[in-house]
Amino acid sequence: MKIVFRGIAAERFGAERELNVATPQEAINALSVLVPGFRNFLTVSHEHGIYWKVLTNHWEEGIEYGQLSMKCNEMVLVPVISGSGFFDGAGAKILIGAALIVGSLLLAPAAAGTIAATIKTGLFTFGASMVLGGIVQAITPGVPQRNTRSSGERKDTDVVVFDRAAETTAQGVPVPILYGRYLIRSCPIVSSYVSDDNKGYWLGVVSEGPIKGFDNLGSPRDNVFVNEARLSTYGGSNAQFVNGNQSSLSDYITLVKSAGFHLPVQQDFIAGDSASVVRGFNQKYADRIRLRFRYGPVYKQITRTTGLNTGGDVNTTISYATVNAGEDAVEPIRWRVIINQTDPNTQAQVGFVEDTRAEPGVALATKLRNLTYGCTGRNMPITISVQRLDAPIPPGLITTTNTGKTSSTQTNNVKGDLQWVSADIEWDERLLYPHSALLAIEFSTSDFTTIPQVSVLAEGRIVPTIDSSLNVSYQYSNNPAYVLLDILTNPRFGLGGRSYTLAGTGTVVNQPGILMNNASLASFKKAADYCDRYGVRFNGYLDSDGDAYGVIQNLASVFQAQAFYGGNSIFITVDDLAEDANFKLFSEANVIQEDDGGKISSPCFRYEGTSRSARQTAVQVSYNDERDFYVEKKVLVEDRDSIARYGYRLAEIRAFGCTTIQQAERFGRYFLASNLLNGETVSFSLASEGALLLPGDPILIADPLKSGARLGGRIVSASSSSIVIDGDLPSGLSGYNLWTYGSTGVAQVVPIASIVGRTITTTQPFPLIPTTQQNWLLAKDRFDPTFRAYKVQNVKEGANNTYSVVAVRYDETKYNFVNNGQGSPASAQRAAVRRHDTDNLSVSADSIAFTVKAQ
């Protein structure tokens, strides 16, 4: 859409923009996120006599609130000054800026006469919205604890040693999802078997597709590891990979010829022990059973000794010779195979195979034999029983022949064991796995005694990405903001919605969920840019089913974000440094006070904090190191100043999807800084103004109970460098800054020169002159405890068009520590306390006594 600004809007925000949005509602939503000051400007513009006409290429005379969700190719935002002829024209569709903001965050309400009526009509429920997690969870970030499993993610300590048959895919096993670059240590196995030509085959699901695969890594054989060694080191091995697009015949596996699974047995039978060994399976599509045996050898061992009784050297030589069947009463190795099926009527076992096998000729080496039996259409389950039949070598068959006093010859008959190596069950149907990235491996059984453990290094899913114009394209990315967008909108494994038609019936099925146009693409783009700026990435493997809330919460914590739902959109806000222009100002003058019969029954602002014993001063962060075969490593992050202040208190957390030590350390610094600096929450109530607050908004509070004086209120009048306020100030105030709003609703801060009565004069002119009834607020700089800054955590709509707000303490020293590793949260706190206290202390030169001055 082409977006055109006119008048004062063009002067402030530029004349034109191009964004990939379809409706005015989406356009205003995106501009509120992408353009600094835009939301504030529209929110308060009516207080300055500025209203708006929204023109589109379909409605050149302007649209009403109820038409904000109608599609168009061009939108023009025209400011209309109160009192102008245009404003008073008949039929003019004049809109209130604050109502446009509200309307962009939900299905637009019908036209209303005032801002309060518009908000009330719209039933705006932002704070009653579901907060999906991430940002400081009131005190600390929503990060996975060390000894708990992140929803959907498998830890290295959860990886069971490859047990072959147990990991064959069965109904109900979730399809794994690979994001970013990661070493997958255990894929679900689709098929694994040994063929008659002694070739082994393995087919596994790498991830829900499509994925990038190996394009940036090299050949699959160099990035597939069998028993921890590269597949390419084994001669005669082969690999085939499909990325899950299934867009052509080349996207299907051809290397594995049939479906099947491998049952390891590895049971030894000793001659003379006739006990049976039984294995069973249940696979109604099975067409054949292939049993693999290793046996022998059976041979004569001839030991000849010379040089006896000569006084010289004695030499011993050993030679081997074959033993023919029947010779010296030595039986060949024999065994019986019995295969039973279940009678569907009696449930009894009924045999359909009884086969006795014998070694046709004795050998001097171990031999392998594959026996194949058909089982198409047999009733399940099927039981396989193997029993050894031949007898051991009888006693007395060891012979010794003396050929003289100087030499002797001894002959022993040796019979080896029989081993049932494995059973492979196969079926002829070629199975298809839509939208699944598959890997097939062929290898020689001479290299392995059983199906090997397979690990795969690959790059993951193709995800939605967003450009500066909010166009969505699909490509590989490990940016966690785009990973979160994929999980939220994907209808197969995520929270996405879709519509599809059932084959044969033509019935249209609507699957409810989050669509791409339900996501605030502007907020996701802003979050993705934050991740790019600080090198935050997500490389992980989700291979178990998990609670959607938990997955989203943990993923949002990767980039210090909070996802929340408002109206008809999912938003993302990142816990980052706030700009002065974005602060909202609050004091007793613009919050709701509870009264009981004309008396104040509770304070305007209510605070809660953590105790000293709850402060963590060190954190051990677990992550998977990409430089060391993705094994789990730990990094310790400590704050020495905090340790000195609170003692050593260690927390253990996991960095979800983290594969570098740098990101793990940053994650640990965020945890510590949030725990130490965000240890206070404030709650208060607002009227309709609360509908315009969003989670993550920075606010500044002038609370007389905290500051000891009234430091905020309403403006009576204003000039270029002074304001007249609505009440008296205490004497002796110095070193304060004056916070006000300009004519565009953007917060501005100017140092105070003097205070005379109710007139505050600034050291320099206001960037934009405030107007009557706007808020004013006095605060010292950010390193002083009187600077009561917070970030909104959630907003909840209550009765009578009121809103309750909960906010978390904001301290900008946190972000330099998190992003650059500079400073210390505890030292910043102590410096602030010392600075505050020195304003009120005098110390005698000849004693240690001090006097506290009255405030």
N, C-alpha and C positions, 0 to 999 in steps of 0.2 A: 504494500500500500504506500502511496505517496502522501506524506503528511506535510501540510503547509501551515506555517504560523503567520499571523498578522499582528500589526501594532506592537504593543509592549511585549507580547510573547515572542515575536520575531527578534526584537532587540535583545532579549535575554537568552533565548535558546536557539537562535538561528532561523533562517527562512524556511528550510525544507529538510526533510529526512525521508529515507526509504527503509521501511521495515516489513518483514514478512509476517504481516498480520492481516486478518480478514475483516474485522469489524472495528468501529470506533471504540467499543468496549475494550478489545484486545490492545488497540493502539494506545489508549490512555493508561492501561495497565502497564504496558511495556515502557512507555515514557516515564512513568512514576518510578520505575526501577533503574532505568539506564541514565536518565538525565538528572544530574544533581540539582536539587531545589525545585524540580517541577511539581512534585506532589505538594510540597509546602506552599508553593505559589498558588496553585489552584485551590488549596484548602482554605486560605484566608483572603482570597481575592475579593470576595463579596464584601468583606469588612472595609475595603478600600473603594467600594463603589464600582468594582469591575465584575461584569458578568460575561457570559459566553454564548456565542452561536456556533453550532457545529454543523458545517455544511459538508455534503457529500456529492459525488457525481450523480447520484440518483435523486437527492433531495436538496436542490440548490437553495431552497428557501429555509433550510435548516431542519434538524430532527429534534424529536422530543426524547425524554428519558427512556421511554419504552422502546425506542428504535435504536438504542446504542448497540444492540446485538445483531443488527441487520448488516449484511455484507456490502462492501463497497470497495472501489479501487483507489479512491482519493478522499481524503478528509482535510478540511480547512478549519482551523481553530481561530475564531475571530473574537477579540475582546470587545465588549460593549460597555461603554461608560454610562453609569446611572444618570438619568436626566437627559440623555441625548434623544434626538428625534427618532433615531433608529430604535432605541429602547422602548419608546412609547408607541411605536407603530402598531397598527392593528394586526393581530394575528402573529406578531413576532414571537418566535420560539426562543426565549431567553432562558439559559440554563445557569445554575449555580455551580461554581467550580468545585466546592466540597461535595456536592451531590454527584458530580461527574466522577470524582475519585471513588466515592462509595459505589456508584453504578458500575465502575470498571472492575470492581472486586466481587460482584455477584450479578445475577441476572437483573438487568436494569429495572428500577421501579417505574411506576407510572409518574407522570408529571406531578410535582408537588410545589406548593407555593413558597415554602421556606425550607431552609436547610434542616431544621429539626423535623419538619413534616416529612421531608424526603428520606431522612435516615429512618424515621419511624415506619414509613410506608415500605421501605426496602427490607425491613426486618434484618438488618445487617448483624450477623452473628459471628464476627471474626474471632472474638475471644472464646466463644463457646465452641469454636472450631477445635478439631483434634490436632494437638501438637504432636508431631511425629518424631521429635527427639533430636539430640545432638548437642546444642550449645549449653553449656554449664548446668543443665538439669538442676536449676536453682543454685547449686554451689559448685559442683564439679562436672566435667564433661561426661556424656554417656558413653564411656569406654568399657570394653570387655575386661573383666577382672581376670587375673592370671589363671586361676584354677577353675574357671568356668568356660564353657565352650561357646564361641560366638555362633549365633544362629546361622545355620547353613554352612559354616566353615569347619573343615577338619583340621585339627592340630596334628603336628608330627607325632605327638605322643598317642594320638588316637589311631594311627596307621597300624593295622595289624600286619604281622608278617604274612606274606603272600600265602594264602592257603588254597589257592587254585580253584577247586570246585566251589567253595563257599562264596567266591566273588563273582560267579557267573550270574549274569543279570536274570532276575526273576520278576514276576509281576509285582508292582508296588515299589520297586527300587527307583529312587529319583534319578533323573538324568542330570549329571553334573553340569556346572556352568563355569567356564574359564574366562576370567577377565584379566587383561594385561598379560605380562610374561611371567610364567610360573612353571616349576617342575612338578608335574603330576606324578605322584608316587604309586597310585593305584587307581586305574580306570575300571569301571564296570565292564566285565567280560561278556561279550555277546556270544562268541564261539571259540572253543579251544579243543583241538583234537590232534591225534597222530594218524597219518594216512598209512596205507599199505606199503608205500615206498619209503617209509621211515622219515618222512618229512613232518615237522610239527607246524601247526597253524594256530594263530591267535588273532582274534578280532575283538576290539574294544571300543567303547564310546568315549571319546576324548571330552566332548562338551556339547551342549546345546549349540546348534549352529545358527548362522554361519560364523566362523572364526577366521582369523588371519592365518593361523597355522604356522608354516615354516618359511614363509617368503623371505623374512629378514634374518633367518637363522641358518640357512643352508638346506641340505637334503634331509629328508626324514631319517635316513639310516644313521646320520651323524648326530641326531638329536633324540634318538630313541635308545634307551639303556636297558639291557637285559642283564639281570643280576649285577647291576651297577657298572657294567661295561658297555661301551658303545656297540650298537648292533653292527656298525660298519667293520668292526674288528673280526667278525666271524665270517669266514668264507662261505659262500653258498647261501647267505641270508638275503632276504628281500623285504621291502616294505612298500605299502601303498596307503595313501592318505586322501580323504575327501573332506572338504571344509564345511559341509552341511548346507550348501546352497540347493542341491538337487535340481539344478536348472537344466542339466543335459545328461546324456548317457555316461559322460566321463565323470560324473559326480557319484558313481556307484562303485562299490568294492567288487573287484573281479578276482583278486588274488586268492581269497578264501572261497573254495568251491561249494561248500555246503555249511549248514549250520550244525553246531554240535557243542558238546561240553566234555571236559576231561575229568575223570574220577581217578585220583591217585590212589593206589592200593599199597604197593611196595611191601608185600607180605611174603616172607620166606617159608618154604616147606622143606622139612628134613625127611630124608628117606626113612620109611618105617612109621612116620607119624601120619595117620590117616584122617586127622581132624580137618573138617571143612572150614573154609573161609567164605563168608557171605557178604555181598554188597547188593544194594538195590537202588532203583531210581524211579521217577515218575515223570514221564514225558510222552504225552499221548501222540505226538507227531513223530516219534522215533521210527526210523526205517532200518537201522542196522546197529549192531553192537560189535565193536572191535576190541578184543582182548589181547593184551600184550604180555608175553612171557619171556623171561630170561632163565636159562638153565645151563647145566654142565659146568665144567667138562667131566667126562668119564674117561679115565686113562690109566696106563701102567706107569708107575714111577720106579725106575731102575737105578739103584745106587751101587756103584762098583768102587771098592777100596783096594788099592795096591800098595806095595812096600811094607807089608806087615812083617814083623819079626826079622827084619834085615838090618836093623840098626840105622837105616837111612831114613829119608823123608817118606811119609805116608801121604798118598794122594787119593782124593775122593772125587769121583765124577758122577753126575746125575743125568740121566737121559729119560725120555718119555716115549711110550709106544701106545698104539691104539689097543682097545679091548673090544673084541668082536662080541656081538650079542650072543649070549649063551656060554661064552667062554668063561671058565672058572666060576660058573653059576652066577655071573653078574648080570642082573636085569638092566635093560635100558630104562631111562627116566620116563615114567608114565604118569598121566594125570587125567582126571575126568572133569568135564564142564557140564553142569546142569543149569538150565535156564527155565524158570517158572514164570507163569503169568497168573493173575488173579481171576478166579471164576466169578463173573458178575452176579451170579445167583447165590452161590454158597460162600463167596469170599475166600474159598480155599485156594491153595497154590496148586496149579496144574502145570506139569512140565511140557514144554514143546521142543526142548533141545536136551539130548543127553549124548555127549560126545566124549569118547576116550581117545587120548592122543599119546603117542610115544615118540621118543627120539629115534628116527629110522636108522641112524648110524652113530656110533660113538665118535667123539671129537676131542681134539686137543685144546680147544678154546671155547669160551662162553659163546652161546648162540642166542639169538632173538627170534621169536616166532610170533606173528600176528595171526589171530584167528577171528574171522568175521562171521557173524550170524545175523540173518535177517529177522526183523521183528515188526514189519509194517502191519498196522491194524491190530496189534496185540492189546489186550486189556492191561491196564495199569493198576497197581505198580508191578514192575518186573524185578525178579530176584535172580542174582547170579551166584552160583555156588561152585567153588573149585576145591578139589580133593586130590592129594598125591597118592598114587597106587603102588609104586615100586618099592621093593624091600631094600634094606641096607645091605652092604657087603657082609656075607656070612663070616663068622670067626674062622680062623685057620687058613685063610687064603693069603696070608703073608708068608712068603717062602724065602729061605736063605740057602744059598748054594756055595759051598767052599770049593774053590778050584785049586787049592793048594795052601801051604802054610803061609804064603806071602800075599794072598789076595782073597777077596770074597765078593759075592754079588747078592743083593737083597732086592726083591721085587714087591711093591705094594700096589694094590688096586685102589684107585681113588674115585669116588663118585661125588660130584658137586650137588649143590642145592638147586631147587626150583624156586623161582620168584615170580609171583603174579605182580607185574609192574603197574598196570593201569587198565582202566576200561574207558573207551571213548564211545559216546552215544552220538549218532549223527542222524540228521533228517535231510531229505532231498530238497525241500522247499527253499527257495531263495528269499530270505527275509529282507524287507525294506525298513529303514529307520529314517523317516522324513525329518528334515531339519536337524539332523544329528551329524556332528563331525566324527568320522570313524577312522581308525587306524588298523591296518591288517599287517601281520608279520608272518613270514615264512622262514623256517630255520631247520637245520639238520639236527636230528635227534642224537647224533653222535656227539654233539656239543653239550647236551643237557640230559640229565636223567629223568626230568619231568618238565612240565610247562614252566618256563622261567618267570621270575618277577619282572614286570615291565614298568619302566618309568618314562615319561614323555616331557620334554621341554618344548613348549609351544607358546604362541601368542594368541590371545583370546578373542572375544566376541567383537563383531562389527556392531557398533552402537550409534545412536543418534548424536550428532554433533551440531553445533549452532555457530553461524558466522555473525559478523557484526550487524548484519541486517535482519537477523533472526531467521534466516533460512536454515532449514534442517536438512542435513545430508547424513548418510550412513557410511561410516568408515571405522577402521580400527583405532581405538583410543583407550588408554588406561587412566584418563582423567576421571577422578571419582565422581565429579558432578555429572558427567555424562553416563557413568556406570549407574548412578542412582536414577537418572532419567530413564535408562533402559529398563531397570527393574520395575519402576513405577508404571511404565506404559506398555510393557510387553504382555500380550494376552496369553501366551503359552505357559510361562513360568512365573510371571510377575503379577502386578495388580491391574494390568491393562484390560480394556474392554474391546469388544469386536462384535461384528455381525457376520454370520455365515449361513449358507443354505445347505440343508441336508440333501445328500445325493439320493436320487430316487423319489423322495417325497416332495421336494421343492419347499419344504418348510424353512422359513427364515428364523434363525435363532439369534437373539440379542443377548450377548454376554455382558453383563454390567461391569464397569471398571473405569479406570482412568485413561482417557484418550489424550493424544498429543496436544489437542487444543484445550485440554483441562490443565495443562502445565504452564506456568508463567515462564515462557522461554527466556525472557529478559533476565529473570532472577537466576536461572540456571546458567546463562551465558556469563553473568557477572561472577557467579561462584566458580565457574570453570576458569575464568581469567585469573581469579585469586589463586587457584591451584597451580596454574602455569607460572604465575609470578614467583611462587615459593617452592616450586618443584614437588608438589604433593601428588603422589600417584597411588593407584590401587592395583596391586598384582596379587590375585588370590583365586582360590578354587572353592566353589560352593558345591559340596557333594552330598549334603544331607538336607532333608526337608526341615524348615525352620519357620518360626512365627514371623509373619510379615513385618510386624511392628519392630521386633528385635533386629531383623536384618537391616531395615531402614535406619533405625537408631544407630546401630554400629557403623553403618556405611557413612551416615552423616557426620559421625564423630571423627572420621578419617580427615576431614577438612574443616573441622571446628564449625559445623553448620547446624542449622535447625530447619527442618521441613515442617511446614504448617499448611493447613487447608483453610481457605476463606472463600465463602460463596461458592464459586464454581472452578476454582483454580488451586493448584498446589504451588506454593512459593518456597524458595530457599533463601535463607539469610545466613551470612557468615559472620562469626564473631571476629571482627576486625576493628582497626583503629577508626574512630568516628571523627568526622569533620565538624568544625564549629557550626557550619551552616545547617547541619541536620539536627541539632539539639532542639528538643521541645522543652519549654519552660513551665514549671509548676510551682505554685505556692498556695497559701491558704485562699488566695483570691479566686482560683479557678478549679478547686477540688470541692467535693461534697463533704460537708461535716455532719456528723450525726448529732442530733440534739434531742433532748428530753425535756419537754416543757419550756423551751426557750433557752436551756442550758446545754452546753457542749458535753456530750456523754462519752466521747472517745476522741483521741487525737486524729488529725487529718491523715497523718502518715504513720503507719504501723511497721515496726522493724523486727526482724528476726536475724539471728546470727549463729555462727558455729562457735563451739567452745574451743579453748586452746588445745584440749586433748584430741580434737578431731582434725587438727591441722597436720597434713602430711608434709614431711621435709625431704624425703627421698623417694624415688620411684624406680623400680626395676621393670624395664619394658622388654617384652619378648617380641621377636620378629623373626622372619625367615630370611636368612642372608643369601642374596643372589650370587655373592662372590664365593660361596662355599657350598655349592650344590643344594642351596635352599634349605639347609638344616636350620633348626631353631636355635637362635642365639639370644643373648640377653645383654642389655646395656643399662648401666646404672646412671641415673641423673640425680644429682644432689644439689641442694642450695645450702651452702655453708652458713650463711648468715641466719637462715631459718633454723638450721640445726642448733646454732648457738642460742637462739631465742626460745625455741620450743622443745628442743631435744631431738633425738634421732627417731623418726617414725617412718617406717618403710611401707610403701604400698607396692603391690605387684599387679601390673596390667598387661594387656596384649595390644599391640598395634595391629589392628585389623587390616589385612591386605598390604602390609609394609614389608619391603624386601631390602631396604638400605638402612645402614646405621644412622645416617644423617636424618632421615625422616623419623626413625624411632626416637632419636634424641629430641627432635622438635616436638614430637608427640608427648614425650615425658615432660618437657619444659612447659607445655600448655597445661598438662595435668597439674603440675606443681603451682604454676602461676594462678590458675583458676581456683585451686584449693586455698591458696594463701590470700589472694587479693579479692576474690569474689565471695567472701565469706559473710555477706550481709544481703538480705532482701528487704524490699520495702513494698508495701501494698497500700493502695488508696483507691478512691472511687471518683468517677467523673460523670458528667452529664453527656450529652450527645457528642462532645469533643472526643470521648473515648472511642467512638466508632472509627476515628481516623488514625488511631495508633495501631502499629503493626509490631509483631515480635521482632526484636533486634533494633528498634528505634532507640537512639540515645536520648536521655532526658536529664534535665538539671533541676534539682529541687531546693527551694529555699524554705526550710522548716525551722521556725523559731525555737522549737524544742531542741534542735540540734545545734543551731548557731548561737542561741541565747539572745537573739534579737530578730525583729521582723525585717527580712531582707528581700521581700518580694511583694508584688501587688499589681495594681493597674495604673496606666498612664493617664493623667488628667489632660496634659497638653505637651507638645514637643516642638522644639526648634532644631536648627541644624546641629547644635552641639550641647543641648541641654534638654531635660525633661522635668515636668512637674508631676509629682507622684501623689498617691491617694492617702498618704499617712506620714507621720513623723518618723524620723530615723534616730537611733541613739547617737550621742555625740562621740567624737573620737574615732570614727571609722576612717581607716586609711589602708591603702594597698589593695583596694577592691577594684574589680572590673564590673562594668555595667553591661548586662545582657538584655537585648531587646530583639524584636522582630522588625525587619524593614518592610517597606511597602509591598514586597513580593512574598512575604511570609517566611523569609529565610532568616535564621538566627544570626545575629551579629554581636560582636563584643568589642567594647571600647574602654580604655582605662579612665578612671575617675580623676578629675582635677580637684573638685571641691564639692562640698555639700552644705548648702545654706538653707535652713528650714526644710521645705519640701522640694527644693530645686537641686537637681543633680547636674553638675556641669562636667563635661568630658574633656579630656586633653586634646581631642581632635574631633572633627565633624563626623557625624554618623555617615556610613556609606549610603544608607537610605534612611530618610527621616521616619521615625516611628509615628504612629497615629494614635488618636485617643482610644482608650479602653484596651490597648494592647498590654500584654504582660511585660513587666520589668523584673529584673532579678539581679542581686549583687552577689558576687562570689570572688574568692581569692583564686590564685592560679592553681593548676592541677596538682601540684605537689603539696597542697595544704588540705588538711582534713575538712575545712569548711567548703571545699569544692565537692558538693554532694551529687555526683554524677552516677547514673544508673543506665542499664539497658533493659528494655521491656522484655519480659519473659513470656507472658501471655496476657490476654485481655478476654474477659468473660462478660457477656451481656446479662444483666440482671433485670429486676422488675422496674417499671416506670421509666423506661428508656435511660437506665443508668448502666455504667460499665465499671467493673472492678479490674484493677490493674495490678500485676505483680512484676516487679523489676529487680534485677540483680546488680549489685554494686559494680561500677565501671571504674577502672584505673588504667590509664593509658600506658603506664610503665610496663604493664604486662606484655604488650605487643613487641617492644624492643627486645625483651627477654626471650619471648617465644620465637620470633622470626630471626633474630640475630645472635642470640645467646649472650646478650650484653646486659649487665646490671644484675640485680637480685631483687626479687619481690620483697623479701624481708628488709633489706637495706633501704629500699625505697620507702617502706613504711616507717622505719625508724628515722630516716631523714625528715620525713613529713612531720613526725611527732616532735622532733627536736626543733624544727623550724617554727612550728606552732607555739611550742612552749617558750621559746626565747622572746616572744612578744610580751610575755606576762611574767618574766622573772627578772629579779635584780640580785646580784651576788656581791657580798661584801668582800673587799680585797684582803682583809685580815682575819677572816673566819670562813667557815663552811656554811654558815647560816644563810638562808635565802628567804625572800618574801614574795608571795604570790599576789600580783596586782589584781584588783577587781575588774571584771569585764565591764 
